[in-house]
Amino acid sequence: MARYKGVTAVVAAVAVAAASLLGLWTWWNTNLFADEAYCGGKLTRTELDSVLGTEGRISSVAAQGGEESPEFRCTVERTSRFLGAEPMEIEVSTAVHEPDFAFQTRVWRDPGSMAYFSAGATGAVSETRGWVMLLQACQEDAGYLVQAVMRKGKAERTQLAGMLVQAAQRVAARAGCAPDDVAPDFELGERSGASATNARSACDTKGFALPASAFVTGKAEPGEETVSTSKRTWACDLSLAGTGKSKISFAVSSDPRIVNDRLRTETGFSDLPDGKGLIDGHRRAILKCGEQSVYFGMRPNDAYQELLLERERREQYEPTVRGLFQSFLNAAGKQHGCPTVTVPAS
């Protein structure tokens, strides 16, 4: 009898251990008893599952901003054990940026790698980051766009875009703007793979000739380009071949949420002759093209600028980048029916 009691005790202990392990496995690898909302109610678990995947458990790493506040910043991760799934982590937040931040800042570099919204909300996404902009009227009260950065792993672009649109609607509501200021429907433009650059028609743009002075033998020569196209916004990244690690990015947008009054009044812009628009040195312009205003932007990366300054005296650097921007404006402006303008010398 004692022998049977011993066997029973062992079986019971094994059962308890198995149940404990099952419980731990379930906790580590499923969302059982997990929260339904995250980031102060700006995101749902379903939306996060669509971006981070379902192989593992969703949990909050850090969060700022409550249910009633439009402002927020949070980090959410998806982890698992024994499943072999890649860890995923995303940071989502509201932010204040210039309207053309996506084309002119170091943090949001490589605009040609993004897929831009063709319809619905204004925004862009890649596999590692994205943003959605609120209406200007809402920005004046709250100053917001909603942005996301994948800290670990990569997201599917459509899913990331959908999550950002939903978050932006909730931010708009909490900021006192109508939720439908951010349209729930969206359509993403197309992004090309890398292709060889034709120096006479760069960025797949007829007539966009790259001046000879823009190249440095062995360090910055015609290389590859990536082009992103949508109904409202276009962008291109020129990656120059050679040891200089040089890149030049270009952008065009007719999206009124980008080409807005706030952008027009930014420091640096001055009037072009004959009411043709505005220009800011050799990096951006807003031209009156028929019934619409069109933005044109150019941003050489730091490595390229340093390379030109190393090669030339400063008085020769300015004509080189001015000539590059002039060629871009001539070709891209013609495609949009814009007037011909002259980029002024600094």
N, C-alpha and C positions, 0 to 999 in steps of 0.2 A: 504493500500500500504506500509506503514512504517513497518507493521508487517511482510509482505513478504520480505521486504529488510533486516529486522533483521534476519529472518530465513536463507536467502541466505548468509548473512555474517557469520553466525554460521557454515553453511555447508562448506563454503569456508575455514574458519579457521580450521575446522576439517580435510578437505582434505589436507591443507598445513601441518598440524601437522602429519597426516598419512604419507604423502610423506616424511617428514623429518625423521620420525621414520623408514620408509622403507629404506631410504638412509643410516641412521646410522646402521641399522641391516645389510644391504648389505656390508657396510664398515667393520663392526666388524667381519663378518662371511664368507666373500668370498674374492677372490683375484682380484676383479674388480679394474682395474687401478694399480695393484701391479707391482713391477719390474719383469722383465723376467730373470735377472741374478743377482747373489749375490756373495759376497766374492771376489771382484775384478775380476769377470768373471769366477771364478773357478767352480762355481756351478750354475745350472739352477733351475728355479722355479719348473719345472717338476720333477727334481731329488729330490729336497727337499720335494715336495708333496709326493713322493713315500715313503720317510722315516718318515716325520712328519704327514702325513695324510692330508686330504682335508677338515676336519670339522673345519673351522676357517680361519684366515688370516695369511699368511706368512709375516714376517717383520724382518728386520735387527736390531739387538740389538747393535752390535759393529762390526767394521771391520778395519783391518789393511792390507796394501798391495794393490797396484793398479793393473790395467790391465796388465801392462808390467812386473811386478815383479813376479818371481816364488814364493817368500816367501809370506805367508799370514796367518792371524788368524782372524776368524770371529765367531760371535754367531748369530744364527737365531732362531726365535721362531715362534710357531703357537699358536695363542690364539683365543678364541671365547667368545661370550656372549649369554646366554640363551639356548645354545645347550647342555650343560652338558658334553661337550667333555673335556677330560683331557688335560691340557696344555702340550705342547711339546717344548723342547729347545735343541739345539745341538751346540756344539763348534767344529769347524773344523779348522785345522792348518797344516802347515808344521813343521817338527821337526827334530832335529839331535839327534840320539841315537846310542848306540853300536849295532852291528848287531844282538846280542842275547838279546837285551833289553827286549823282551817280556817274557823271561824266568828268568831274573835275577834282575829285579827292583821291588821295593815296589809298585810303582804306577801301574804298569801293573801286579798286582798279580793274582793268580789263573789262570795260563795258561791252565789248564784243562777245564776251562769254555768257552774257545774260540773255534770257528770252523775255521780250517785252510784251506787255499786254496790248493786244490789238483792239479789244473792245471791253466794255465794262469799266472796271476800276483802272486807275493808273498805277503801274508797278512793273516789276521785273523779278525774275527768279533764275537761279542756276541750281546745280545739285548741292551747293554748299551755302547759299545765302539768298536773301530776297527782301523785297520791300513793297509796301502798298501805301499810297499817298491819300490823305484826306482832301476834301474840297478846301479851297483857299479860305472860304468863310469860316470853316471849322478850324483851320490852322490859325486864324487870327485870334480865336478864343483859346485854343489849346496848343497850337504850334506842333502838331503831331504828324508823323507818319509811323507806321508799324514796320519794324524790321526784324529779321531773323538771321541767325548765323549758326550753321552746323559746327559745333565744336568737336564732335566725333561722328564719323560716318558720313554718308551722302544720302540725300533725299531725292525722291522722284519729283520733278519740277511741278507737274500739275497738282500733286497733292500738297506741296509746300505753298503753291499759289492759293489754293482753296483755303488752307488754314489761315493764311495771312488776311485774306478777304474777310473771313468770319471774324477774326480778331479786330480788324479795322472797323467793322460795323459796330461791334460792342464798344470800342473806344469812342466812336462818333456819338453813340447814344449817351454815354456817360459824360461826354463833353458838352452835351446839350444840342448836338447836331442831329439831324434826322438820320437814322440808320441807313436809309436808302440813298444817302449821299455817296455811299460806296456801293456800287451796283453788285449784287450777289453773283451775277453771271460774268464770266471773263473768257477771253480767248487769247492764247499765247501765240506769238509770232514764231518764225523759224530761225534757227541758228545753224550756220554752215559748219562743216568741219574745216580744219586747217587746209589751206591750199597755197600754192606758190604765188607770190606777188608779181604782177606785171607792172613794172615801174612806169609804164605809160598809161595804164588804166588801173591804178591801185584801188584796193577795196572794192573791186568789181564795179567801179564807177567810171563810165566812159569819160575820157578827157582828164581824169585826175592824174596828172603827170608829176612824179616826184623829181624835184630838181636835183641835178648832179651834186650840188653842194650839201644835200641832205645826207650823203653817204660818206663813210670813212673806210678806206680800203682795209680789209681784213678785220675790221671791228664793227662796222655797221653797214651792211650791204643788203640788197633786196632779199628777203627771206620768205616768211609765211604770213598769211593773214586769216583772220576769222571774222565773219560778218554775221550780224544779227539783224533781221528785218521784220518789222511789223507794220501795221497800217498807219501808226502814228509816230513811231520812233525807230531809228536805224542807228547802228553802231558798228565800228570796225576797229580791230586791234591789229596793227602792223608789228610783227615781231621780226626785227632786223637780224640777219645772219651775221655771225662773227663773234668775237670775244667780248664785245662791249655790253652784252645783255640789254640792248636797247629796245625800247618799244614806244610806239606812238599810237594813241587812241583818238578816234574821231567819232562824232555823234551828230545826229540831226533829229530834231523833234518838232512836231506841230501840235503836240498835246497841250491844250490850254491850261492844264493843271501844272505843267512844267513851265511853259512860256506865259507866266502870269505877271501881274503888276509888281509883285514882290521881287521877281527877278529883274524886271526892267529898271527898278530903282536901286539896284545894288551898286555899291561903290566900284568904280572902274569903267562903267559904261559911259560912252559919250555919243552924241548925235552924229549920224552920218549926213553928208550933204543931201539936199533935195528931199528930205523926209524919207529916205530909204530904209531907215532903221537905226539900230544902235550897234556899237562895237566896243569891245574891251580888249585893247591891245591886239595880240596875235593869238588869243586863245579862245575867244567866243564872240558871237555876233547874233543879233536878232534882226532879221530882215522882214520887210513887208512884202509878201509875195502874193499878189492878188488880194483875195479876201481874208487871208490868214497870215499870222506871224509865225515865222519858222526860226528855230534856234539851231546854230551851228557851233560846235565846240571841238577843240583840239587840245590834247594834253600829252606832251612828251614825258616819259618817265625820267626820274632823277638821273639814272645811268646815262641816258641819251644826252641830256642837257650837260652833264659833266664832261661827256666825251667831246661834244662840240666846243665847249669852253676850253678844254685841254688842247684841242687842235687849232683853234682860232683865237685871236684877240677878241675881246668883248664886242668891239665895234663891228666885227664880222659875224658874230653869233646872231645878232638881231636880224640882219638881212636874210640869213638862212631860214630861221623859223618863220619870219614874216612871209617869205616866198612860198614856204610850205603851206601856210594857212591860206595865202592868196590862191594857190592852185586848187586847194580843197574847196574854197568858197566859189570859185569860178565853175567848177565841175558840178558839185552838189547843188549849188544854187540854181544852175541851169535846169537841173532835173525837176526842181520845185517851182519853176517859173518865177524866180526871184530876179530883182534888178542886179545889174553888174555894179560891184562896189570895189573901191580900192582900199586895201588895208593900209592905214597910215603908219608912217615910221614913228618909232617911239620918241 
